[in-house]
Amino acid sequence: MQATDTQDTIHQDAEVLASWLHFGLAEGVGRITSAALVRRFGTPRAAREALLALPPALPGTEAETDAAGGIGCALSTGQLRSLCAAPGADVRALAERTLEWAAQPGNRLMALDDPLYPPLLRQIVDPPLLLYIKGNAALLRGQCFAIVGSRNASMQGKLNAEHFGQCLSDAGLTIVSGLARGIDAGAHRGGLRGRGSSVAVIGTGADRIYPRANEALAHELAEQGCIISEFPLGTPPCAWQFPVRNRIISGLSRGVLVVEAATASGSLVTANAALEQNRDVFAIPGSIHATLSRGCHRLLRDGAVLVETIDDVLHGLGLSQPPRETMLINELERAADVLLDVLSFDPLTADALASHLRLDVAATQASLLALELAGLIERLPGGLFRRLHR
């Protein structure tokens, strides 16, 4: 029985997967063209069959389509040759390796024709034909919001990214960023601490971690959030790939918040992609003397929403702040988790714990009470607390 290009066979049939890989890697064919052909015909295999059925083009001309229903775009003879060729041995071998990777727990492939493909991302002019996913793929279909900024961020910038990431995550948004140092890393950490989690869009193959400094964060994202890439497995870091992946960061998201950025910055590439995709752009202002504020100020001059508080973002998106009670419960739950991790089987006072973790004493006592009621710790005479064996 001949295989068909469906979300099932792409995980089972190396020939089907090879056709998707071939279309994405075809020499001289851009992302917009390959996506347009797949949208027109449904799958790369169907598009290739339609291209093979075209009448030969005259020498020196392009193979164009009539308005009644041809291929939907103009292709050069070189592009036609690339797209009509059968997948080579290297692409077939890559398909086999990719199927092995996708069979591992937590890994998934998603093609543009998959009904679970992220709906906002599908709408952009050049969506990835294939997504390589590690972690919770369901996050990609939720309400996502991007937070981006400088790799060489200030300490305040990192704190701002973490704070906004956590607050917006608690408001129900999934925080999207690029796993870079600085602002990206802070945004991911904040997003993971909130209830909405976080998604990292990387500029290498999904089997690689870059930068190595964020290896622990990447593992946490794979376990509690999601990591995605459009690049084939084994793709190493290369400078041109990161601006390309930025369109996915904005494409997944309802809006983009730029925390800190210089005037020549990848964050501004993401903001410009967001504008082209009809997404909202937000920016945090800074000192007129700070280099990392100039990119944000340029965005603000061009009409970005000025952000001072979480309400500025939520209002701009047409959302409301979660009830204070919900946010307080989330804070208490996070504090309780931290306390349980730190609290040993040797007794400690609430004041000592609060001082060690730099937490509010009242919040620490409330968290200790919750842990005591849950049977995880016990209260001893003299205001001491001790963790119980489980």
Secondary structure as the mmCIF struct_conf table of DSSP 4:
data_model
#
loop_
_struct_conf.conf_type_id
_struct_conf.id
_struct_conf.beg_label_comp_id
_struct_conf.beg_label_asym_id
_struct_conf.beg_label_seq_id
_struct_conf.end_label_comp_id
_struct_conf.end_label_asym_id
_struct_conf.end_label_seq_id
BEND BEND1 THR A 6 THR A 6
TURN_TY1_P TURN_TY1_P1 GLN A 7 ASP A 8
HELX_RH_3T_P HELX_RH_3T_P1 THR A 9 HIS A 11
TURN_TY1_P TURN_TY1_P2 GLN A 12 GLN A 12
HELX_RH_AL_P HELX_RH_AL_P1 ALA A 14 LEU A 25
TURN_TY1_P TURN_TY1_P3 GLU A 27 GLY A 28
HELX_RH_AL_P HELX_RH_AL_P2 ARG A 31 PHE A 41
BEND BEND2 GLY A 42 THR A 43
HELX_RH_AL_P HELX_RH_AL_P3 PRO A 44 LEU A 52
TURN_TY1_P TURN_TY1_P4 ALA A 53 ALA A 53
BEND BEND3 LEU A 54 LEU A 54
HELX_LH_PP_P HELX_LH_PP_P1 PRO A 55 LEU A 58
TURN_TY1_P TURN_TY1_P5 PRO A 59 GLY A 60
BEND BEND4 THR A 61 THR A 61
STRN STRN1 ALA A 63 ALA A 63
TURN_TY1_P TURN_TY1_P6 ALA A 67 GLY A 69
BEND BEND5 GLY A 70 GLY A 70
BEND BEND6 GLY A 72 CYS A 73
STRN STRN2 LEU A 75 LEU A 75
HELX_RH_AL_P HELX_RH_AL_P4 THR A 77 CYS A 84
BEND BEND7 ALA A 85 ALA A 85
HELX_LH_PP_P HELX_LH_PP_P2 ALA A 86 PRO A 87
HELX_RH_AL_P HELX_RH_AL_P5 ALA A 89 ALA A 102
TURN_TY1_P TURN_TY1_P7 ALA A 103 ALA A 103
BEND BEND8 GLN A 104 GLN A 104
TURN_TY1_P TURN_TY1_P8 PRO A 105 GLY A 106
STRN STRN3 ASN A 107 ALA A 111
TURN_TY1_P TURN_TY1_P9 LEU A 112 ASP A 113
TURN_TY1_P TURN_TY1_P10 PRO A 115 LEU A 116
BEND BEND9 TYR A 117 TYR A 117
HELX_RH_AL_P HELX_RH_AL_P6 PRO A 119 ARG A 122
TURN_TY1_P TURN_TY1_P11 GLN A 123 GLN A 123
BEND BEND10 ILE A 124 ASP A 126
BEND BEND11 LEU A 129 LEU A 129
STRN STRN4 LEU A 130 GLY A 135
HELX_RH_3T_P HELX_RH_3T_P2 ALA A 137 ARG A 141
BEND BEND12 GLY A 142 GLY A 142
STRN STRN5 CYS A 144 VAL A 148
TURN_TY1_P TURN_TY1_P12 ARG A 151 ASN A 152
HELX_RH_AL_P HELX_RH_AL_P7 MET A 155 ASP A 170
TURN_TY1_P TURN_TY1_P13 ALA A 171 GLY A 172
HELX_LH_PP_P HELX_LH_PP_P3 LEU A 173 LEU A 173
STRN STRN6 THR A 174 SER A 177
TURN_TY1_P TURN_TY1_P14 ARG A 181 GLY A 182
HELX_RH_AL_P HELX_RH_AL_P8 ILE A 183 ARG A 193
BEND BEND13 GLY A 194 GLY A 196
STRN STRN7 SER A 198 VAL A 201
BEND BEND14 GLY A 203 THR A 204
TURN_TY1_P TURN_TY1_P15 ALA A 206 ASP A 207
BEND BEND15 TYR A 210 PRO A 211
HELX_RH_3T_P HELX_RH_3T_P3 ARG A 212 ASN A 214
HELX_RH_AL_P HELX_RH_AL_P9 GLU A 215 GLN A 224
BEND BEND16 GLY A 225 GLY A 225
STRN STRN8 CYS A 226 SER A 229
BEND BEND17 GLU A 230 PHE A 231
HELX_LH_PP_P HELX_LH_PP_P4 PRO A 232 PRO A 232
TURN_TY1_P TURN_TY1_P16 LEU A 233 GLY A 234
HELX_LH_PP_P HELX_LH_PP_P5 THR A 235 PRO A 237
TURN_TY1_P TURN_TY1_P17 ALA A 239 TRP A 240
HELX_RH_AL_P HELX_RH_AL_P10 GLN A 241 GLY A 251
TURN_TY1_P TURN_TY1_P18 LEU A 252 LEU A 252
BEND BEND18 ARG A 254 ARG A 254
STRN STRN9 GLY A 255 VAL A 258
BEND BEND19 GLU A 260 GLU A 260
BEND BEND20 THR A 263 ALA A 264
HELX_RH_AL_P HELX_RH_AL_P11 GLY A 266 GLU A 276
TURN_TY1_P TURN_TY1_P19 GLN A 277 ASN A 278
STRN STRN10 ASP A 280 ALA A 283
TURN_TY1_P TURN_TY1_P20 ILE A 288 HIS A 289
HELX_RH_3T_P HELX_RH_3T_P4 THR A 291 SER A 293
HELX_RH_AL_P HELX_RH_AL_P12 ARG A 294 ARG A 301
TURN_TY1_P TURN_TY1_P21 ASP A 302 GLY A 303
HELX_LH_PP_P HELX_LH_PP_P6 ALA A 304 ALA A 304
STRN STRN11 VAL A 305 LEU A 306
BEND BEND21 GLU A 308 THR A 309
HELX_RH_AL_P HELX_RH_AL_P13 ILE A 310 LEU A 317
TURN_TY1_P TURN_TY1_P22 GLY A 318 GLY A 318
HELX_LH_PP_P HELX_LH_PP_P7 GLN A 321 PRO A 323
HELX_RH_AL_P HELX_RH_AL_P14 ARG A 324 VAL A 342
BEND BEND22 PHE A 345 ASP A 346
STRN STRN12 LEU A 348 THR A 349
HELX_RH_AL_P HELX_RH_AL_P15 ALA A 350 LEU A 357
TURN_TY1_P TURN_TY1_P23 ARG A 358 ARG A 358
HELX_RH_AL_P HELX_RH_AL_P16 VAL A 361 LEU A 373
TURN_TY1_P TURN_TY1_P24 ALA A 374 GLY A 375
BEND BEND23 LEU A 376 LEU A 376
STRN STRN13 ILE A 377 LEU A 380
TURN_TY1_P TURN_TY1_P25 PRO A 381 GLY A 383
STRN STRN14 LEU A 384 ARG A 387
HELX_LH_PP_P HELX_LH_PP_P8 LEU A 388 HIS A 389
#
